[in-house]
Amino acid sequence: MAQTSARTLLLLSLLQARRDWSGPALAQRLGVDPRTVRRDVGRLRDLGYRITATPGPDGGYRLDAGAELPPLLFDDEQVVALTVALQTVATGGVGAGLEEAAARALTTVREVMPARLRHRFDAVRVTALPPRSGSGAVVDPDVLLAVSAAVRSREVLRLDYAAPTGTPGSSDAAPARRVEPHHLVVQDGRWYLVAWDLDRDDWRTFRVDRLTPRLPTGPRFAPRELPGGDVRRFVAARFRGADVPGGDVDERASSLRAAAGTVWPCEGEVVLDAPAATVAPFVDDGVVEDLGPGRCRVGLGSWSWAALAARIGAFDADVASVRPRALADAFAMLAGRFERAAAR
């Protein structure tokens, strides 16, 4: 019986790994005859898996999506990935109102793990940091699913968008916005929709906790090319002082600066007397170039030259080269300030 169960699990793994299998190919992989394959397929069907069988010499088997969630099979790497993902949600890292459900899913998955995989499962401990600004917002999961479906199907989305509390001129009678939804992004505990606004003829970012989708959705659209081509860099421009003056700061993303590849008002480059491997983990939004043993070139940006100089100083390494001159002046200014502070 144990051998039969193990073979059935192997059959399931094969069906998950490839879309179509012929009966003889499965029989050869499992080391059994085609009749046994048919019996094992029947057992998987009894467990809730929808497996389509095509008769004939060229026939075979295909695992289809079902109406209910059947038992699942994970390899070791998938266990680690699932654990990290669920813990991130359970500790409030995505602000989607799914923390309790994720915590229950973690418990359910752990209970059915064999001892070998449970050890790896328990070894992973992830805590998602709360939003740095303390301004995370809970999103209705149904809204998140509706917006995600529109993104996936490339359908025009009609939505109502609430203005920030206390904003003059907001009205419940405002007409629905019409947008082409392109990406969903989570940033600092908030969900954002990156979309092409059909009425304003420009790119916008919308806070998902402030929008209400209107159904049905509109016609399908051909995807536009996002300025700069990188949605993470594009949205980062919204949070780093790259908004176009005069726009709604809660919805406008800067297509001009994102297209130019600039997301910080002040950007500079230094050569550090430190190995690239030591510096790279702390340069999440910059560029690190290995210059040989013990040296690297780092390109970074910040709100101001003083803030950029202070950020570079945090690497605790000698600086061999500085560009541009404004960054060197900021180092000199900070040096004087710190010297005066040390004398007090």
N, C-alpha and C positions, 0 to 999 in steps of 0.2 A: 504493500500500500504506500509506504514511504517513497519507494522508487517511482510509483505511478504519479504521486503528487509532485515529485521533483521534475519528472518529465513534462508534466502539464505546465509547470512554471517556466521551464525552458522553452516550451512551445509558445507560451504567451510572450516571452522575451523576444523570440524570433519574429513573431507577428508585429510587435511594437517597433522593431528595428527596421523593417522593410515593408513597403506598402503591399506588394503582391508576392505570394509564394505558390509554387506548384506543389501538388500533393507528393510526388516523388522526391522533390527537393527537400521538403520537410521530413519525409520518412528517412531520407539518407542522413540528415543532420541529427535526427533524434535516435537513429539506430534501430528503427522499428519498421513494420510493414505499413502500407497505406491504410489498411483497415484500422490499425491502432491509432493512426493519426486522426481518422474520422471519429473514433470514440473519444479521444482527448479533446478534439474540437467541441464535441457535444458537452463535455464537462465544463469547458470554459463558457459555453452558451448558458448552461445552468447557473453559472455564477453571475450572469448579467452582461457578458461581453457579446457584442453583435458581430458575428463573423459570417461574412458572405462566402458561400461556396459556389463555384462555377463548374458545372459538370463537363465531361468530355476529356479527350486526350490532352488538350491544352488548358484544361481547367485548373483551378487552384483555390486559394483562400485569401481573404482580405479582412483585416480588422477595421470595422467601421465605428464611428461615434454612436453612442447610445443615448437613450433618454434619461438614464440614471447612472450614477457614478459607481462602477464596479470596483472590486479590489484592485489595488495598484501594485506595481512592481518597480522598485527603485534599486539602482546600483549604488556603490559606495559614494561616488562623487555626487550623485543626485541627492543622497541623504544630506551631505554637507550643505549643498546649495539650498535645499528645501529648508533646512534648519536656519540658515542665515536669513533667508527671505522671510520666514514666519516670525522669527525673533525681531527683525527690523519693524515689521508691521505691529507686532504685539507690544512693543515698547514705545509706540507712538511716532515712529520715524517717518510715516508718510501722511499722517493726518487725514485718513480716509474714513474714520469712524469704524474701523474693522479690528480694533485692538482685542476686544473680547473674543471675537470669532477666531482670530489668529492664535490666541492663547489656547483656546479649546482645540484647535487643529493640532497645535504642538503636542498637547497631551494625548490626543487620539493617535497620532502618528507614532509617538514614543511607545505607547502601550503594545503595539503590534510588531515592534522591532525585535529581531533576534538579538541575542546578547552581543554578538560581534558588532552589529550596526548600532545598537543602543549605546555602546561605549563611545563610538565616534559622534553620535548625536549629542550625548551629554558633554563631550569635550568642547563643543562649540558654544561659546557664550557671547552674545552680541547685545549691546545696549545702544539704541539709537539716541543720539543727543537731542534734547529739545531744541526748538527753533532758537537761534542765537538772539533774535530780537524779542523773543517771547510772544511772537505774533502769529503762531500757527493757527490754522482754522480747520474745523471739521467739515468734511464734505459728505453729503448724502451719497451712500454707495449707489443708489439707483441713478442719480445724476451722473456719477462717474461712469457707470456702465453705459448710459445713453450717449454720453459724449464720446466715449471710447468706441462705441459701435459706429458712430458717424465718422470718426477718424478712419476706422478700418475700412468701411465701405465707400469712403470718399463721396459722401452725400452732403449737400448744403444743409447747414444746421440753422434753424431759426431759434432765437433765444431771447429771453428777457434778461437784462443785466441791471442789477441794483447798484446805484451809486453809493459811495461810502457814506456812512452815517453822518448827517449834518451837512451834506453837500447841497448847496442851493440848486434849485431847478430840477431835482429828481422828481419823477412822476410815474405813478403806476400805469398811466394811460399812454406812456411812450410806446411807439411802434416797435415791433420785434426787430432785433438785429438779424442780418443775414450774413453768415460767414461760411467760408470754406475751411473746415477744421483740418489741421495738418498734424499737430503733435500735442500730446499730453506730457507735462513736465512737473515734477515735484521739486520744490526749492524751499528750503528753510521751513518745512512743516506746512507748506501751502501748495495746492495744485493749481496749475496754470494751463490754459488752452492757448496754443499758438495757432492763429488763424488769419486768413486773408479776409478782411472786412469788405464785402461787396458794395456797401453803401458809402464807405469812406475811401475805397480804392487804395488801401494800404494794409500793411501787416499790423496786427494787434496781438497783445497778450491779455487774456481774460482770466480773472480769478474764478476758479470753478465753484467756490463756495458762494459766489455772488450771482451765478447765472442759473437760469431755469430753462431747460430745453422745451421747445414747443414741437409737438408731434402733429402730423407726420413730418419727416424730414423732406428736404427739397430734392432736386434732381442731382444726379451724379456729376462730378467735375473731374477734369484732368488736373493732377497735382502740379502746382507751381514750384519753381525752384526757390528755396528759402535763401535770402541774402546771406552770403558767406558759406552756405551749405552745411553748417554745423548748428543744430538746434540748441545744444548746450551753451555754445559761445554766444549765440544770438540772444538767448534768454538772460545770460550773464550780463549783457549790456544793459538790461533793464535795471539791474541792481548795483551797477557800478558807475552811476553818474553819466550814462550815455544816452539818456532820454532826450528826444528832440524838444526844445523849449516850446511851451504853449500846449503840449499834449496832455491828455489825461494820464497822470503818472501811474494809475492802477491798470491801464490797459495798453499804453503805447510802448512798443519795442522799437529801438532805433535801428531802422534798416540801413541808414547811411553809415553809421559807425560799425555796425556788424559786418556790412559788406566790405568795409575797409579793413576789417580784422582788428579794430581797436576797441577795447572795452574799458580801458582805464584812462582818466585824464592825464596821468603822468606815467610814462613808461621809460625804463632805463635798462642798462646792461652793465654787469660787473664781472671781473674775473676774481674768483675766490681761491685762496690757498686751502682747499678742502676737496676730497674725492667726490666725484659726481655721484657715486652710489650713496654717499652719506647725505648729500644735499637733496637729491631728487625726491625722496619721499615727502619732503616738506614744501615742494614747489608744485602745488596742485593745479595752478592756473598759469604757470610760466613755462619757460623753456630752459633745459639744462643741457650743456654740451661738454662732453668729456674732453679735456685738453691734455690728458696723460696723467701719470701718477701724481696724486695729491693736488690736482688743479682742475677747475671747471669754469665754464662761462655760464652765467645765469641771466636770463631776461625776465623782468618782472614789471608789474604795474601797481599803482595804488591811487588813492584819492588825491594825495599831495606829495610833493617831493620829500618833505620831512617824514611823512608816514612811510614812503618807500625806503628812505635811508634807514629808518628804524627797523623795518622789516628785514632788510639785508643784514643789519647789525646783529639780528637775532641768530644768525647762523654761527656766531662765535668763531669767525675765521678772518684772517687778514685779507684785505681787499687790495688786489694788485692793479686793477684798472677800473675806471669809472667813465661811463658815458650816459647822458650828455653832461654838459657843464652844470646845468641846474641841479643835477643829482649830487655832484661834487660839492656845490655850494651848500646843499642841505646837510651833507656830512659835516662840513665845517661849522654850520650853525648849531647842529646837535652836539658837536664836540665842545663848543663853548658853553652851551647850556648845561651839559653834564659836568663839565669842570666846575662851573659855579655851584652846582648842586652838591658836588663832593666837598667843596670848601666850607659848606655851612655846618 
